[in-house]
Amino acid sequence: MLSTLLVAALVGTALGAFLQKGRFCFVNAFRDFFAYKDSRVTKGVLAATLLTMVFWGIAYQFGYYQTFWTPQWGFTGLVGGFIFGIGMTYAGGCASGTLYRAGEGYLQFWLTLLCMGIGYAAFTVAFPTLDSTYFAALTVGEGVSLFTVTSIPAGLLGVGVALVALLGYATLIGRASTTAAFAERADAAQLNLAAFRAPIVGLRQFARGTAAYARGLARAWRNPIAASKQPWDPRTAALGITAAAVLWFTQHSIVGVTGPESRWTGYLLSQVGVETNSFEYWGSVLFQGQGVDVTVDMVMIAFVIVGAFLAALWSGDFAVRVPKRRRLPNAVVGGLLMGTGSRLAPGCNIGNIYSGIAELSVHSFIAAVGIVAGVYVMTHWIYREVGCAI
């Protein structure tokens, strides 16, 4: 048990440090892309997800398997994911982004965490009714990971899906560049040829960009101490996040955030006299009838804040920051929507986009669509007066 807790502390600390150093927030990844076509963090999210998919598939194939998280799939993912996407965009931080910013000293995100806890508690009270109405009506099939139902070896499947995703990404960037180059002076035949060559052009651009990134990384880390104190490229943070996630997968399960936070809510309420074990969602679902107590994943999530704090302190980024009054509604309303949305889905941006897609969960693919749609809608509402790039 002690060794498991030490691994939880190590993984949580590492995740918090990498999240903080790379400013690795899914709100930034999608909102900045929709608003400004800024894809720096988006590339980091893509890299982390695909790398984790490959290594989790390999770990599963060779028996280093703990537990896939595969909720029943259906329209709950779309509805809950959409609400969560709206909430995290309005709050200004996703589930993991809220944790690392809390570690940096942002009191606003501590308030967001508190309001997420209220959302978890409200959902728990309503769960018996929701279970017999909302979940029963919107659920289509049992939870499943494609790793577990296909005859293709899991490692090969992970590599294959990652390569298909990479080819799709290369096609998009290649088509954008070739179309822009030929649109004004080319005829239809030339444009068709440019579209045909788009994947090749995109792959070349990707290779050049990756090589340039590797050279820059090598130059930066000639002085490791100085480099460790500077902000990191999100792709660098993605490498560290992947390593920590693979270790956690082999020792415990996939990485989740709002599930452990929901358990923390139940546990903390139990410490002030609330009979949380009597609530079906806490007692039977989250704590699985084992009694309300601190679990390993709860320890890991707590150490994410510790890791972010240590990284911020080392980099000179830590400071207690009091939020402006006009930002308080964002923390309160956004936190409430994140808490309830993550339970209605179920799962957050980590459980459903990062970990869920990396484990090829059918539910998570659907929920990811809902989350991204929520971010898209809220981004356009926030920037309604000045417009968005997309």
N, C-alpha and C positions, 0 to 999 in steps of 0.2 A: 504493500500500500504506500509506503514512504517513497519508494522509487517511482511509482505512478504519479504521486503528487509533485515530485521533483521534475518529472518530465512535463507535467502540466504547467509548472512555474516557468520552466525553460521555454516551452513553446509559446506561452502567453507573452512572456517578456520579449522574445524574439519578434513575434508578430507585431506587438505594440511599437517596438523600435523601428521595424521596417515600414510600417504604416506611416509613422511620424516622419521618417527621413524622406520617404517618397511622396508625402502629401497624398497618400493613396486613398482617395475617397470616391465612391461611385457616383455621388452627386456631381463632383467635378468632371468625372469621366464622361457622363452623358449630357449634363447641362451645358458644359463648356463647348462640347461638340455641336449641340443643337443651336446654341446661341452664337458662337463665334467660329465654328468649324475648327476649334482647337482640339486636336486628338492626342495630345501628349499623354494624358492620364488614361485615355481610352486604350492606347496601345499597351500601357502597363497592365490594365485589367485583362485585355485579350491575351497577353503573354502569360500572365499568372494562371489564367483559367486553362489555357491549352497545355501549358507545361504540367500543371497539376493533373489534368486529365490523363496525360501520357504516363506519368509516374504512378498514379493511383491504379491505372489499368495494369501496369507491370506488377505492382505490389499485389494486386488481387490475383493475377495469374499465377504468381509464385507462392501464394499462400500467406502473404503478409497482409491479412485481411481482418479488419475488426467489424465495423458495421457501416453499411450504407444507410442513408436516411432517405426513405422513399415513401412519402405520404401518398394517400389515395389521390388520384388525379381527376381533374374535372374543371368546372368553371370557377371553383373557389380560388384557384390560382390567379385567374384573370381579375376577379373582383378584389380580392385581398391584396394582390400585387399592385393593382392600380391605386388603391387607397394608400398603400405603403409608399409607392413612387411619388404620389402627390405630397405625402407627409414629409418624406426625407428631403424633397426639393425645397419645400417651404421652410423646413427647419434649417437647411443649409448644411446638412451632414447626414450621411447614411448611417447604418448601424455600426459599422467599424469606424467610420470617420468621426462619429460622435464620441466613441471611446478614446481615440487617440487625441482628439482636441480637448477632451476632459483632462487627459494626462498632461497636456500643454498648459493647463491653467485657465481655460475658458469656462467661466462660471455659467455662461449661457448653455453650454452643452451638459453641464451637471443638471441644470433645470430640465433640459430635454430628456435626460435619462430618468429623472423623477417623473416626468409626465408620461414617458413610455411605460414606467411601472404602473401608473394609474390606469393606462390603457390596458395593460396585461390584467390588472385586477378586475376592471370592468368586464373584459371578455370572459374571465373566469366565472364571474357571477352569472353572466348570460349564457354560459356554455351549454347547460342542459337544454335550453330552448333552441339555441343555435344548432346543436347536434341533431335534434329531431326535425328541424325545419331547413335551415340554410345548408348545412353539410349534406344532409340526406337528399335534398333536392338537386344540388349542384355537383355531386360526386358521380363520376362516370365509371371509373375502374379502380382496381387495386393498385397500390404503389409498386413501381417496378423500375429497376435500373437496367439499361440495355446491356451492361456488362454481364448481367446474370442470366439473360434469356437468349443470348445469341450463341451460336456454335463457333463464332470467330473468337480466337484467343483474345483475352481482354487487353493484353499489351498491344497486340496488332490492331485491335479495334480503336484503342485510344490514339495510336499513331495515325491511323487512317483518317479518323474524324478530324484530328488536328491538321493534317495535310490538306484535307478538303476545305477546312475553314481558312487556312493560309492561302490557298489558291483563290478562294472567293474574295478574300481581302486584297490580294494582288490584282485580281481582275478589276475591282472597283477603283483602285488607285491608278492602274494602267489605263483604264477607260477614261478616267477624268483627265489625265495628262494628254492622251492621244486625241481625244475629242477637242480639247482646248487648242491643241496645236493645229488641227486640220479643219476645224469647223468653218472658219472664215474663207478659206481658199480651196477647199477640196470639193469634189463632186461626190455623188452618192457612192460610187464604187470605192473611192479612196476612204470614205468614212466607214464603209463596211469592212474594208481591209484593216483599218485602224482598230475597229472593234474586235476583229478576229485576233489581232496581235496584242490586245490589251493584257491578257494574262502574262505573256512573255515580258512585255514592258514593265508590268507591275512587279513581277518576280525580280527583274533586274534592279528596279528601284529599291525593292525590299532588301536585296542582297547588298547593294551599295550603302543603304542606310544602316543595316546591321553592322557592316564592316566599319563604317565611320563611328558608330556607337562603341564598338569594341575598342577601336584605337583611342577614342576619347576616354573610355573607362580606364584603359591601361595608363594613359598619361596622368589622369587624375589621381590614381592610386599609387603613383610613385612615392607620394608622401601620404601614407595611410592615415596618420593622425589628422592632418589638415583635411583630407578628403572626407573622413568620417564626420567632421563638423560642418560640412557644407550640405545644402539640400541635394538629394539624389535624384537622378533620372528615375521616373516611375518604373522603367523596365529593370533597373538595378534592384529596386525594392521588390519587384515581382519575383526575381530569382530567390531572394531571401524568404519571401512569403511562401513560395513553393516548397523550399526545403523544410520550413517549419510545418507546413501542412502535411507533407509526406510523412514526417516523423510522427505527427499526431494521428494520422490515419493508421499507421502500423501499430500504434500503441493503444488507440482508443476508438476513434471514429472520424467522420468528416468534421470540418471546422464549421461551427455554428455560433451565432451571437445571440439572437433574440430568444432562442429556447433556453439557454442558460440564464439569460437575464430574467425570463419569466420565472424560473426556479428561484433566483435570488429574491424576486418580489415575494413569492410565497414564503420563503425561509425568513426573510426579515420581518414580515408581518407575523409569523409564528413566534418570533422573539418578543413581540409586544403584546402577546396574548390572543391573537386571532387564531381560531381553530382551522388553519388552512388545509389540514389533511382531510377535513370533512367536505371540502369542495372537490367535486368530481374531477375537474380539469387538473388541479394541482395533485390531489391524492392518487388518482388512478392513471392519469395520462402522463403528466410530466415526471412525477416521482415514482410512477409504476408500482404503487402499493408498497413501496419500501420504506415509507415514512419520510417526512419532510426534514431533510438534512442537507449539509453541504456536499455536493457531488464533485467529481473530478473536473467536469467541464465548467462548472461554476468557478473553480479555482483558476482554471486556465484563462477565462474571460477577465477575471479580476486582475490577473497579471498583465493583460494587454494594456491596461491603464498604467500599471507600474512601468512597463517597458517604454511606453510613450513618454512618460515623465522623465525616465532616465535619459532617453535619447534627446529630449528637448533640453534637459539640464546640461548635457554634454555639449550640445550645439549652441547653447546660449539662447534658445528659443522659449524657455519657460518663463512665464510671468503670469501672475494672477490678473486676469482680465475681467473687469466688471462690464456686463453688457449694457448697451444703450437702451433706454426705455422702449424705444420704437422696435427693438429686436425681441422683446419679451414675448409678444404674441406668436412670433415664429417658433420660439422654443416650446411654448405651451401647446399651441394647436398642432404644430408639426410633430411634437413628441406623442401627443395623444393619437394622432393618425398613424404614426409609425407603430406604436404599441398594438393598437387594435388591428391595423392592416396586416401586421406580421403574423398575428394569430388567425385571422380570417383566411389567409392565403393557403396554408401556413408557411412561414419562413420569410426571411428578409433578403436583402441583396447578397449577403454572404451565403446563406443557406440555399438560396434559389438561383443566383447567377454564378457566383464563384464556385462554391462547393457543388451545388445541384447540377449545373451543366458539366462540371468536371467529372461527376459520377454518372453522367448520362441518365439522369432521372427524368422520366416522362413528365411528372408533375412540375419539375423545376423549369423545363423548357416553356411550359404554358405560363407559369408564374412570372418568368423573366419577361415575357411579352407584356404582361400586365404592368410590371414595374417600370419598364422602359416607356410604355405608353403614358403612365402617370407622370414620369419625369418630363416627357415631351409636352404634355398638356400644361403642366404647371410652369415649365420654362417659358412657354409662349404667353401664359397669363402674366408672369412676372415682368417679362420684357415686351408687354403688349404695346407700350407707347413708343418704343424705339425699334421693335421688330427683331427677328432672329435670322441667322444665316440660313437655317434649314426650316 
